[in-house]
Structures are given as structure tokens and as C-alpha cells.
């Protein structure tokens, strides 16, 4: 890659990053996003050593759907809205390096389930 191409790519990445806040604001208006944020506020808390996989978050949210606490939503929609909700509630971003028994998974550093405390 030439330096000119690298500069053009860096500019494009910067422009794309500037679009992110608008996407997060739009997601906040969505009913599903509000349900996810309520779930996060009720079930999670910040913890410096905490790590949670996205699959564990979905499993707990799905239990809430079964119990009638949260409106029905597909797993795919939940996983798409989750990063914006976590950023809005806790100021943390999704990670692809959550340790598990068989390697690494997607999830979030810095939070744990309140029930663990």
C-alpha cells in the first residue's frame, strides 16, 4: 500500500467513525434498544475484572422474554443492538477477546452480572 492509499484509507476510516454517534442516537429511539438498556441496567454492573460473553447476555435476556419482563426480539436483533446499548449505559465497547475454555469469544470487558456479587 502506498502512502497516498494509506492516507486515503485513514481519512475514510475517520469519516466512518464520525458517523457512529448518529447510529447510536437512532438506536436509542428504538423500543427494543430501550428494553435492552433496561435489562443491562437491571442485571449488570461495572467491575474492573469483569468479562461477559454476548451469548451469556442473550441467554439471560431470553429468560426475561420467557418470563414476560421484556418484549420478544430475535437473537440477531439483540446482538446487533447490544453494542450501542452497552456503550450508552456503561461506556464500553464490544471485544473479540473474551477468554473462555475453548479460546476466545465476543463480549464485553469491565462488567459482570449483579447476581455474581
GROMACS elastic network, one bead per residue, 0.5 to 0.9 nm:
[ bonds ]
;  ai    aj funct       b0    kb
    1     4     6  0.81476   500
    1     5     6  0.61170   500
    1     6     6  0.64726   500
    2     5     6  0.51601   500
    2     6     6  0.61805   500
    2     7     6  0.86264   500
    3     7     6  0.60818   500
    3     8     6  0.85799   500
    4     7     6  0.51517   500
    4     8     6  0.62617   500
    4     9     6  0.86429   500
    5     8     6  0.50659   500
    5     9     6  0.61166   500
    5    10     6  0.85768   500
    6     9     6  0.50500   500
    6    10     6  0.61000   500
    6    11     6  0.85870   500
    7    10     6  0.50752   500
    7    11     6  0.61871   500
    7    12     6  0.86447   500
    8    11     6  0.51294   500
    8    12     6  0.62436   500
    8    13     6  0.87031   500
    9    12     6  0.50578   500
    9    13     6  0.61732   500
    9    14     6  0.85974   500
   10    13     6  0.51206   500
   10    14     6  0.61832   500
   10    15     6  0.86718   500
   11    14     6  0.51133   500
   11    15     6  0.62548   500
   11    16     6  0.87052   500
   12    15     6  0.50906   500
   12    16     6  0.62183   500
   12    17     6  0.86578   500
   13    16     6  0.50893   500
   13    17     6  0.61846   500
   13    18     6  0.86895   500
   14    17     6  0.51213   500
   14    18     6  0.63498   500
   14    19     6  0.89550   500
   15    18     6  0.51629   500
   15    19     6  0.67494   500
   16    19     6  0.52230   500
   16    20     6  0.69874   500
   17    20     6  0.53892   500
   17    21     6  0.81060   500
   18    21     6  0.68212   500
   18    22     6  0.82480   500
   19    22     6  0.57699   500
   19    23     6  0.67812   500
   20    23     6  0.51464   500
   20    24     6  0.63948   500
   20    25     6  0.88225   500
   21    24     6  0.50664   500
   21    25     6  0.62578   500
   21    26     6  0.86664   500
   22    25     6  0.51113   500
   22    26     6  0.62124   500
   22    27     6  0.86052   500
   23    26     6  0.51467   500
   23    27     6  0.61871   500
   23    28     6  0.87826   500
   23    84     6  0.82852   500
   24    27     6  0.50272   500
   24    28     6  0.63378   500
   24    81     6  0.89978   500
   24    84     6  0.55475   500
   24    85     6  0.79678   500
   24    87     6  0.85796   500
   24    88     6  0.78724   500
   25    28     6  0.52186   500
   25    29     6  0.69763   500
   25    84     6  0.87557   500
   26    29     6  0.55856   500
   26    30     6  0.71778   500
   27    30     6  0.54041   500
   27    31     6  0.87534   500
   27    32     6  0.86528   500
   27    33     6  0.61506   500
   27    34     6  0.86400   500
   27    81     6  0.70972   500
   27    84     6  0.71695   500
   27    85     6  0.80923   500
   28    31     6  0.79051   500
   28    32     6  0.86978   500
   28    33     6  0.56865   500
   28    34     6  0.64126   500
   28    37     6  0.87237   500
   28    84     6  0.81469   500
   28    85     6  0.75976   500
   28    88     6  0.85254   500
   29    32     6  0.87136   500
   29    33     6  0.71762   500
   29    34     6  0.73362   500
   30    33     6  0.51915   500
   30    34     6  0.64542   500
   30    35     6  0.88828   500
   31    34     6  0.51220   500
   31    35     6  0.63666   500
   31    36     6  0.87316   500
   31    71     6  0.88853   500
   32    35     6  0.50595   500
   32    36     6  0.61977   500
   32    37     6  0.85835   500
   32    70     6  0.88245   500
   32    71     6  0.74860   500
   32    72     6  0.85601   500
   32    73     6  0.71867   500
   32    77     6  0.84622   500
   32    78     6  0.78709   500
   32    81     6  0.80373   500
   33    36     6  0.50431   500
   33    37     6  0.60840   500
   33    38     6  0.85418   500
   33    78     6  0.82398   500
   33    81     6  0.62609   500
   33    82     6  0.77768   500
   33    84     6  0.84302   500
   33    85     6  0.66279   500
   34    37     6  0.50605   500
   34    38     6  0.61310   500
   34    39     6  0.85707   500
   34    85     6  0.82165   500
   35    38     6  0.50919   500
   35    39     6  0.61844   500
   35    40     6  0.86688   500
   35    70     6  0.62722   500
   35    71     6  0.72660   500
   36    40     6  0.61982   500
   36    41     6  0.86810   500
   36    61     6  0.79462   500
   36    70     6  0.82479   500
   36    78     6  0.75798   500
   36    81     6  0.79263   500
   36    82     6  0.70920   500
   36    85     6  0.68291   500
   36    86     6  0.89764   500
   37    40     6  0.50085   500
   37    41     6  0.61730   500
   37    42     6  0.85752   500
   37    82     6  0.83697   500
   37    85     6  0.55875   500
   37    86     6  0.75122   500
   37    88     6  0.81959   500
   37    89     6  0.68087   500
   38    41     6  0.51381   500
   38    42     6  0.61295   500
   38    43     6  0.84987   500
   39    42     6  0.52080   500
   39    43     6  0.59008   500
   39    44     6  0.79773   500
   39    61     6  0.71126   500
   39    64     6  0.84665   500
   39    70     6  0.80387   500
   40    43     6  0.53211   500
   40    44     6  0.53284   500
   40    45     6  0.80676   500
   40    57     6  0.88399   500
   40    85     6  0.80457   500
   40    86     6  0.75309   500
   40    89     6  0.74980   500
   40    90     6  0.89694   500
   40   113     6  0.89704   500
   41    44     6  0.59102   500
   41    45     6  0.73442   500
   41    89     6  0.72422   500
   41    90     6  0.89632   500
   42    45     6  0.83743   500
   42   114     6  0.80544   500
   43    60     6  0.88518   500
   43   112     6  0.84562   500
   43   113     6  0.56309   500
   43   114     6  0.55260   500
   43   115     6  0.75026   500
   44   111     6  0.64351   500
   44   112     6  0.55501   500
   44   114     6  0.51850   500
   44   115     6  0.83515   500
   45    90     6  0.83253   500
   45   110     6  0.85238   500
   45   111     6  0.55070   500
   45   112     6  0.57154   500
   45   113     6  0.63901   500
   45   114     6  0.59688   500
   46    49     6  0.89682   500
   46    50     6  0.75114   500
   46    90     6  0.72539   500
   46   110     6  0.56916   500
   46   112     6  0.64615   500
   46   113     6  0.88626   500
   47    50     6  0.51334   500
   47    51     6  0.85122   500
   47   109     6  0.85503   500
   47   110     6  0.50516   500
   47   112     6  0.61780   500
   48    51     6  0.88360   500
   48   109     6  0.78873   500
   48   111     6  0.71485   500
   49   109     6  0.74494   500
   49   110     6  0.59120   500
   49   111     6  0.76422   500
   49   112     6  0.84289   500
   50   108     6  0.81986   500
   50   109     6  0.57823   500
   50   112     6  0.50370   500
   50   113     6  0.86896   500
   51    98     6  0.65985   500
   51    99     6  0.82218   500
   51   107     6  0.71814   500
   51   108     6  0.56546   500
   51   110     6  0.59309   500
   51   111     6  0.58559   500
   51   112     6  0.62317   500
   52    55     6  0.84059   500
   52    56     6  0.67688   500
   52    57     6  0.72435   500
   52    98     6  0.73459   500
   52   106     6  0.85322   500
   52   107     6  0.54745   500
   52   108     6  0.53912   500
   52   109     6  0.66996   500
   52   110     6  0.83116   500
   52   111     6  0.67502   500
   52   112     6  0.63293   500
   52   113     6  0.80772   500
   53    56     6  0.53558   500
   53    57     6  0.66016   500
   53    58     6  0.88788   500
   53    98     6  0.66489   500
   53    99     6  0.87734   500
   53   100     6  0.87717   500
   53   105     6  0.66154   500
   53   106     6  0.57635   500
   53   108     6  0.64362   500
   53   109     6  0.88952   500
   54    57     6  0.50152   500
   54    58     6  0.62139   500
   54    59     6  0.86441   500
   54    79     6  0.73567   500
   54    82     6  0.83876   500
   54    94     6  0.88681   500
   54   105     6  0.82066   500
   54   106     6  0.60365   500
   54   108     6  0.74598   500
   55    58     6  0.50583   500
   55    59     6  0.61535   500
   55    60     6  0.87328   500
   55    79     6  0.87992   500
   55   105     6  0.89868   500
   55   106     6  0.82107   500
   55   107     6  0.79138   500
   56    59     6  0.50569   500
   56    60     6  0.63279   500
   56    61     6  0.85855   500
   56   107     6  0.88107   500
   57    60     6  0.53124   500
   57    61     6  0.61373   500
   57    62     6  0.85376   500
   57   107     6  0.86712   500
   58    62     6  0.59143   500
   58    63     6  0.85266   500
   58    75     6  0.68893   500
   58    78     6  0.72952   500
   58    79     6  0.76458   500
   59    62     6  0.51318   500
   59    63     6  0.63353   500
   59    64     6  0.88296   500
   60    63     6  0.50835   500
   60    64     6  0.64839   500
   60    65     6  0.88661   500
   61    64     6  0.50025   500
   61    65     6  0.63959   500
   61    66     6  0.87965   500
   61    70     6  0.76616   500
   61    78     6  0.88142   500
   62    66     6  0.63012   500
   62    67     6  0.86251   500
   62    70     6  0.83828   500
   62    72     6  0.83121   500
   62    73     6  0.85470   500
   62    75     6  0.83339   500
   63    66     6  0.50599   500
   63    67     6  0.62033   500
   63    68     6  0.86362   500
   63    69     6  0.86770   500
   63    70     6  0.89833   500
   64    68     6  0.61309   500
   64    69     6  0.50623   500
   64    70     6  0.56265   500
   64    71     6  0.85408   500
   65    68     6  0.50578   500
   65    69     6  0.57772   500
   65    71     6  0.59766   500
   65    72     6  0.58339   500
   65    73     6  0.81407   500
   66    69     6  0.76558   500
   66    70     6  0.81472   500
   66    72     6  0.85071   500
   67    70     6  0.78390   500
   68    71     6  0.70448   500
   68    72     6  0.86138   500
   70    73     6  0.85908   500
   73    76     6  0.83592   500
   73    77     6  0.65739   500
   73    78     6  0.66258   500
   74    77     6  0.52687   500
   74    78     6  0.62263   500
   74    79     6  0.86891   500
   75    78     6  0.50149   500
   75    79     6  0.61358   500
   75    80     6  0.85820   500
   76    79     6  0.51946   500
   76    80     6  0.61855   500
   76    81     6  0.87316   500
   77    80     6  0.50677   500
   77    81     6  0.62083   500
   77    82     6  0.84359   500
   78    81     6  0.53230   500
   78    82     6  0.58608   500
   79    82     6  0.51505   500
   79    83     6  0.74887   500
   80    83     6  0.69580   500
   80    84     6  0.82841   500
   81    84     6  0.57890   500
   81    85     6  0.63948   500
   81    86     6  0.88671   500
   82    85     6  0.50851   500
   82    86     6  0.60746   500
   82    87     6  0.85511   500
   82    94     6  0.87524   500
   83    86     6  0.51667   500
   83    87     6  0.61487   500
   83    88     6  0.85916   500
   83    92     6  0.82999   500
   83    93     6  0.63880   500
   83    94     6  0.59192   500
   83   108     6  0.89241   500
   84    87     6  0.50982   500
   84    88     6  0.61098   500
   84    89     6  0.86049   500
   84    93     6  0.81483   500
   85    88     6  0.50630   500
   85    89     6  0.60320   500
   85    90     6  0.82767   500
   86    89     6  0.51917   500
   86    90     6  0.55629   500
   86    91     6  0.65475   500
   86    92     6  0.60420   500
   86    93     6  0.68669   500
   86    94     6  0.80585   500
   86   108     6  0.84692   500
   87    90     6  0.55353   500
   87    93     6  0.57815   500
   87    94     6  0.84586   500
   88    91     6  0.57735   500
   88    92     6  0.80730   500
   89    92     6  0.81928   500
   90    93     6  0.87719   500
   90   110     6  0.88681   500
   90   111     6  0.83232   500
   92   108     6  0.72613   500
   92   109     6  0.75691   500
   92   110     6  0.75937   500
   92   111     6  0.88403   500
   93   107     6  0.87971   500
   93   108     6  0.67081   500
   93   109     6  0.81295   500
   94   106     6  0.70790   500
   94   107     6  0.56642   500
   94   108     6  0.51474   500
   94   109     6  0.77993   500
   95    98     6  0.67031   500
   95   105     6  0.81732   500
   95   106     6  0.56073   500
   95   107     6  0.53193   500
   95   108     6  0.54577   500
   95   109     6  0.70459   500
   96   104     6  0.70490   500
   96   105     6  0.57062   500
   96   107     6  0.64357   500
   96   108     6  0.82609   500
   97   103     6  0.86765   500
   97   104     6  0.52405   500
   97   105     6  0.58089   500
   97   106     6  0.62724   500
   97   107     6  0.75326   500
   97   108     6  0.86324   500
   97   109     6  0.88747   500
   98   103     6  0.83742   500
   98   104     6  0.51959   500
   98   105     6  0.50278   500
   98   106     6  0.58971   500
   98   107     6  0.59059   500
   98   108     6  0.70834   500
   98   109     6  0.73375   500
   99   102     6  0.82089   500
   99   103     6  0.60944   500
   99   105     6  0.64626   500
   99   106     6  0.89028   500
  100   103     6  0.53965   500
  100   104     6  0.55420   500
  100   105     6  0.68425   500
  101   104     6  0.79854   500
  102   105     6  0.89077   500
  108   111     6  0.69037   500
  109   112     6  0.85648   500
  112   115     6  0.84109   500
  112   116     6  0.70869   500
  112   117     6  0.82825   500
  113   116     6  0.55758   500
  113   117     6  0.75166   500
  114   117     6  0.55556   500
